[in-house]
Amino acid sequence: MEYAQAQKSILVTVEGRLDEHRFTICTHKGIIVFKAAKRHESIQAQIFRNLMLSGKRRLCRHAVTYLKRGEITFRRKGNDGLLQDTTIKI
């Protein structure tokens, strides 16, 4: 995470046990987490492709994005400061 922050980049990880309290949403450029049960590279590539083609990539900024087969969840802070999830089916 430190490297991604230094590069002002979004972190992409397969680490599913993300501590959102440690990496507070909106204090980083964004984190994309693969949450697919199967971690084969071809499956991850298809899931990532779905995100890129979804028209919702901008929602990854300053959010934690969870990628699964068939859905993408964007967790971000709302205007009220509370965490909000937006899930789209793909």
LOVEX-760800 format. One record per residue (C-alpha): chain; y, x, z. Coordinates in nm, 2 decimals. Each point is the difference from the previous one (the first is absolute). Example, Ala and Ser with C-alpha at 12.3 -4.5 7.8 and 13.67 -1.06 7.14 Angstrom:
BEGIN
<rec><chaine>A</chaine><yy>-0.45</yy><xx>1.23</xx><zz>0.78</zz></rec>
<rec><chaine>A</chaine><yy>0.34</yy><xx>0.14</xx><zz>-0.07</zz></rec>
END
This chain:
BEGIN
<rec><chaine>A</chaine><yy>0.00</yy><xx>0.00</xx><zz>0.00</zz></rec>
<rec><chaine>A</chaine><yy>0.24</yy><xx>0.29</xx><zz>0.08</zz></rec>
<rec><chaine>A</chaine><yy>-0.05</yy><xx>0.14</xx><zz>-0.35</zz></rec>
<rec><chaine>A</chaine><yy>0.06</yy><xx>-0.34</xx><zz>-0.17</zz></rec>
<rec><chaine>A</chaine><yy>0.32</yy><xx>-0.05</xx><zz>0.21</zz></rec>
<rec><chaine>A</chaine><yy>0.13</yy><xx>0.34</xx><zz>-0.09</zz></rec>
<rec><chaine>A</chaine><yy>-0.06</yy><xx>-0.08</xx><zz>-0.37</zz></rec>
<rec><chaine>A</chaine><yy>0.15</yy><xx>-0.35</xx><zz>0.04</zz></rec>
<rec><chaine>A</chaine><yy>-0.33</yy><xx>-0.13</xx><zz>-0.14</zz></rec>
<rec><chaine>A</chaine><yy>-0.23</yy><xx>-0.29</xx><zz>0.07</zz></rec>
<rec><chaine>A</chaine><yy>-0.32</yy><xx>0.11</xx><zz>0.18</zz></rec>
<rec><chaine>A</chaine><yy>-0.33</yy><xx>-0.12</xx><zz>-0.16</zz></rec>
<rec><chaine>A</chaine><yy>-0.31</yy><xx>0.01</xx><zz>0.23</zz></rec>
<rec><chaine>A</chaine><yy>-0.35</yy><xx>-0.13</xx><zz>0.05</zz></rec>
<rec><chaine>A</chaine><yy>0.04</yy><xx>0.03</xx><zz>0.38</zz></rec>
<rec><chaine>A</chaine><yy>-0.04</yy><xx>-0.36</xx><zz>0.11</zz></rec>
<rec><chaine>A</chaine><yy>0.08</yy><xx>0.06</xx><zz>0.37</zz></rec>
<rec><chaine>A</chaine><yy>0.38</yy><xx>0.03</xx><zz>-0.06</zz></rec>
<rec><chaine>A</chaine><yy>0.20</yy><xx>-0.01</xx><zz>0.32</zz></rec>
<rec><chaine>A</chaine><yy>0.30</yy><xx>-0.22</xx><zz>-0.10</zz></rec>
<rec><chaine>A</chaine><yy>0.16</yy><xx>0.07</xx><zz>0.34</zz></rec>
<rec><chaine>A</chaine><yy>0.01</yy><xx>0.38</xx><zz>-0.07</zz></rec>
<rec><chaine>A</chaine><yy>0.12</yy><xx>-0.04</xx><zz>-0.36</zz></rec>
<rec><chaine>A</chaine><yy>0.25</yy><xx>-0.28</xx><zz>0.05</zz></rec>
<rec><chaine>A</chaine><yy>0.06</yy><xx>-0.21</xx><zz>-0.31</zz></rec>
<rec><chaine>A</chaine><yy>0.33</yy><xx>0.06</xx><zz>-0.17</zz></rec>
<rec><chaine>A</chaine><yy>0.03</yy><xx>0.36</xx><zz>0.15</zz></rec>
<rec><chaine>A</chaine><yy>-0.19</yy><xx>0.15</xx><zz>-0.30</zz></rec>
<rec><chaine>A</chaine><yy>0.00</yy><xx>-0.05</xx><zz>-0.38</zz></rec>
<rec><chaine>A</chaine><yy>-0.33</yy><xx>-0.20</xx><zz>0.02</zz></rec>
<rec><chaine>A</chaine><yy>-0.37</yy><xx>0.03</xx><zz>0.06</zz></rec>
<rec><chaine>A</chaine><yy>-0.27</yy><xx>-0.13</xx><zz>-0.23</zz></rec>
<rec><chaine>A</chaine><yy>-0.34</yy><xx>-0.04</xx><zz>0.17</zz></rec>
<rec><chaine>A</chaine><yy>-0.33</yy><xx>-0.06</xx><zz>-0.19</zz></rec>
<rec><chaine>A</chaine><yy>-0.19</yy><xx>-0.25</xx><zz>0.21</zz></rec>
<rec><chaine>A</chaine><yy>-0.29</yy><xx>-0.06</xx><zz>-0.25</zz></rec>
<rec><chaine>A</chaine><yy>-0.35</yy><xx>-0.01</xx><zz>0.14</zz></rec>
<rec><chaine>A</chaine><yy>-0.12</yy><xx>0.22</xx><zz>-0.29</zz></rec>
<rec><chaine>A</chaine><yy>0.18</yy><xx>0.33</xx><zz>-0.03</zz></rec>
<rec><chaine>A</chaine><yy>-0.12</yy><xx>0.10</xx><zz>-0.34</zz></rec>
<rec><chaine>A</chaine><yy>0.28</yy><xx>0.17</xx><zz>-0.20</zz></rec>
<rec><chaine>A</chaine><yy>-0.04</yy><xx>-0.25</xx><zz>-0.29</zz></rec>
<rec><chaine>A</chaine><yy>0.04</yy><xx>-0.29</xx><zz>0.23</zz></rec>
<rec><chaine>A</chaine><yy>0.31</yy><xx>0.15</xx><zz>0.17</zz></rec>
<rec><chaine>A</chaine><yy>0.15</yy><xx>0.08</xx><zz>-0.35</zz></rec>
<rec><chaine>A</chaine><yy>-0.05</yy><xx>-0.37</xx><zz>-0.10</zz></rec>
<rec><chaine>A</chaine><yy>0.16</yy><xx>-0.12</xx><zz>0.32</zz></rec>
<rec><chaine>A</chaine><yy>0.30</yy><xx>0.24</xx><zz>-0.04</zz></rec>
<rec><chaine>A</chaine><yy>0.03</yy><xx>-0.11</xx><zz>-0.36</zz></rec>
<rec><chaine>A</chaine><yy>0.02</yy><xx>-0.36</xx><zz>0.11</zz></rec>
<rec><chaine>A</chaine><yy>0.29</yy><xx>0.09</xx><zz>0.23</zz></rec>
<rec><chaine>A</chaine><yy>0.18</yy><xx>0.18</xx><zz>-0.28</zz></rec>
<rec><chaine>A</chaine><yy>-0.03</yy><xx>-0.30</xx><zz>-0.23</zz></rec>
<rec><chaine>A</chaine><yy>0.07</yy><xx>-0.26</xx><zz>0.26</zz></rec>
<rec><chaine>A</chaine><yy>0.37</yy><xx>-0.01</xx><zz>-0.05</zz></rec>
<rec><chaine>A</chaine><yy>0.03</yy><xx>0.05</xx><zz>0.38</zz></rec>
<rec><chaine>A</chaine><yy>0.02</yy><xx>0.38</xx><zz>0.03</zz></rec>
<rec><chaine>A</chaine><yy>0.35</yy><xx>-0.01</xx><zz>0.15</zz></rec>
<rec><chaine>A</chaine><yy>-0.14</yy><xx>-0.17</xx><zz>0.31</zz></rec>
<rec><chaine>A</chaine><yy>-0.18</yy><xx>0.33</xx><zz>0.09</zz></rec>
<rec><chaine>A</chaine><yy>0.33</yy><xx>0.16</xx><zz>0.09</zz></rec>
<rec><chaine>A</chaine><yy>0.06</yy><xx>0.03</xx><zz>0.37</zz></rec>
<rec><chaine>A</chaine><yy>-0.32</yy><xx>-0.20</xx><zz>0.06</zz></rec>
<rec><chaine>A</chaine><yy>-0.37</yy><xx>0.05</xx><zz>0.07</zz></rec>
<rec><chaine>A</chaine><yy>-0.20</yy><xx>-0.13</xx><zz>-0.29</zz></rec>
<rec><chaine>A</chaine><yy>-0.37</yy><xx>-0.08</xx><zz>0.04</zz></rec>
<rec><chaine>A</chaine><yy>-0.20</yy><xx>0.00</xx><zz>-0.32</zz></rec>
<rec><chaine>A</chaine><yy>-0.33</yy><xx>-0.19</xx><zz>-0.02</zz></rec>
<rec><chaine>A</chaine><yy>-0.21</yy><xx>-0.13</xx><zz>-0.28</zz></rec>
<rec><chaine>A</chaine><yy>0.16</yy><xx>-0.32</xx><zz>-0.10</zz></rec>
<rec><chaine>A</chaine><yy>0.31</yy><xx>0.02</xx><zz>0.22</zz></rec>
<rec><chaine>A</chaine><yy>0.30</yy><xx>0.20</xx><zz>0.10</zz></rec>
<rec><chaine>A</chaine><yy>0.18</yy><xx>-0.04</xx><zz>0.33</zz></rec>
<rec><chaine>A</chaine><yy>0.35</yy><xx>0.13</xx><zz>0.06</zz></rec>
<rec><chaine>A</chaine><yy>0.10</yy><xx>0.04</xx><zz>0.36</zz></rec>
<rec><chaine>A</chaine><yy>0.37</yy><xx>0.03</xx><zz>0.05</zz></rec>
<rec><chaine>A</chaine><yy>0.28</yy><xx>-0.08</xx><zz>0.25</zz></rec>
<rec><chaine>A</chaine><yy>0.18</yy><xx>-0.32</xx><zz>-0.07</zz></rec>
<rec><chaine>A</chaine><yy>0.37</yy><xx>-0.06</xx><zz>0.05</zz></rec>
<rec><chaine>A</chaine><yy>-0.08</yy><xx>-0.11</xx><zz>0.36</zz></rec>
<rec><chaine>A</chaine><yy>-0.17</yy><xx>0.34</xx><zz>0.07</zz></rec>
<rec><chaine>A</chaine><yy>-0.35</yy><xx>-0.15</xx><zz>0.03</zz></rec>
<rec><chaine>A</chaine><yy>-0.29</yy><xx>0.11</xx><zz>-0.21</zz></rec>
<rec><chaine>A</chaine><yy>-0.08</yy><xx>-0.22</xx><zz>-0.29</zz></rec>
<rec><chaine>A</chaine><yy>-0.30</yy><xx>0.01</xx><zz>-0.23</zz></rec>
<rec><chaine>A</chaine><yy>0.01</yy><xx>-0.10</xx><zz>-0.37</zz></rec>
<rec><chaine>A</chaine><yy>-0.34</yy><xx>-0.02</xx><zz>-0.16</zz></rec>
<rec><chaine>A</chaine><yy>-0.05</yy><xx>-0.05</xx><zz>-0.37</zz></rec>
<rec><chaine>A</chaine><yy>-0.34</yy><xx>-0.07</xx><zz>-0.17</zz></rec>
<rec><chaine>A</chaine><yy>-0.08</yy><xx>0.21</xx><zz>-0.30</zz></rec>
END
